[in-house]
Amino acid sequence: MPRKVLVVDNESGSRRNIAFLLREQGYEVDEADDGLTALDFLDKKKFDLLICDVVMPRVSALDVVRRIESSLTSTPVILITGHPELLDEKNLGHLPCFTKPFNLYDLLRRVKQLVDE
């Protein structure tokens, strides 16, 4: 059964590139363009991994991460951001993070570490 990944990023190009790479590797991928849509997905499905942009409209990455951390699941989270200085300010410094622009294959290696091993 393929691993399920939710990719959340309001930048469509970034989101689509990540989703395409993961699908090519056999992952089942859902995409959300904001935090509110991500919360809707999280209410309906169980995911093996969340890849989430830090700065998003409607609902923040912090709120999405809090929802995951307060649930009984142990879904790993990878953050992506163009603003790494915001991680500590938003209390997200404890999570793995890739700073945009990043190498998609580096991200893929981290995904495999968290999901497949």
C-alpha positions in Angstrom: 0.0 0.0 0.0 1.5 3.4 -1.0 2.4 5.8 1.8 0.2 8.9 2.0 1.7 12.4 2.0 0.0 15.7 2.3 1.8 18.6 0.7 0.7 22.1 1.8 2.1 25.2 0.1 0.3 28.3 -1.2 3.0 28.5 -4.0 1.6 26.2 -6.6 4.8 25.7 -8.5 6.6 24.5 -5.4 3.7 22.3 -4.3 3.3 20.7 -7.7 7.0 20.0 -8.0 7.1 18.2 -4.7 3.9 16.3 -5.4 5.1 15.2 -8.8 8.4 13.9 -7.5 6.7 12.0 -4.7 4.1 10.5 -7.0 6.9 9.4 -9.4 8.4 7.6 -6.4 5.1 5.7 -5.7 3.7 7.9 -2.9 0.0 8.8 -2.8 -0.1 12.6 -2.6 -2.8 15.1 -1.7 -2.2 18.8 -2.2 -3.5 21.8 -0.2 -2.9 25.4 -1.0 -3.6 26.8 2.5 -3.8 25.7 6.1 -7.6 25.5 6.2 -7.7 23.0 3.4 -4.9 21.0 5.1 -7.0 20.8 8.2 -9.9 19.5 6.2 -7.7 16.8 4.7 -6.3 15.9 8.1 -9.9 15.5 9.4 -10.8 13.1 6.6 -7.6 11.0 6.1 -4.7 9.6 7.9 -1.3 10.6 6.4 2.1 9.1 6.8 3.8 12.5 6.4 2.9 16.2 6.2 5.1 18.6 4.2 4.0 22.1 5.1 5.1 25.6 4.2 5.5 27.8 7.2 3.9 31.0 5.8 0.3 30.3 4.5 -3.0 32.1 4.2 -6.1 31.4 6.3 -4.6 29.0 8.9 -1.0 29.0 9.9 1.5 26.2 9.8 1.7 26.4 13.6 -2.1 25.6 13.8 -1.7 22.7 11.4 1.2 21.3 13.3 -0.6 21.7 16.6 -3.5 19.8 15.3 -1.2 16.9 14.3 0.7 17.0 17.6 -2.5 17.0 19.7 -3.9 14.0 17.8 -3.2 10.5 18.7 -1.3 9.9 15.5 2.4 10.4 15.3 2.5 11.9 11.8 5.9 13.3 11.0 6.2 16.8 9.6 8.7 18.4 7.3 8.5 22.2 7.0 9.5 24.2 3.9 10.0 27.9 4.0 11.5 30.9 2.4 11.7 32.6 5.8 13.7 30.4 8.2 14.0 33.2 10.7 10.3 32.6 11.4 10.7 29.1 12.7 11.7 29.9 16.3 9.3 32.9 16.3 6.4 30.5 15.4 7.6 27.8 17.8 8.4 25.4 15.0 12.2 25.2 15.4 11.9 21.6 16.7 10.8 20.3 13.3 13.0 19.4 10.2 13.0 22.3 7.7 14.1 22.9 4.2 14.8 26.5 3.2 13.6 27.5 -0.3 15.0 27.1 -2.8 16.0 23.5 -1.9 17.1 20.4 -3.8 14.0 18.2 -4.3 16.2 15.1 -4.1 17.5 16.2 -0.6 13.8 16.5 0.4 13.1 13.1 -1.1 15.9 11.5 1.0 14.4 13.0 4.1 10.9 11.8 3.2 12.2 8.3 2.7 14.0 8.4 6.1 10.8 9.4 7.9 8.3 7.3 6.0 10.0 4.2 4.7 12.6 3.3 7.3 
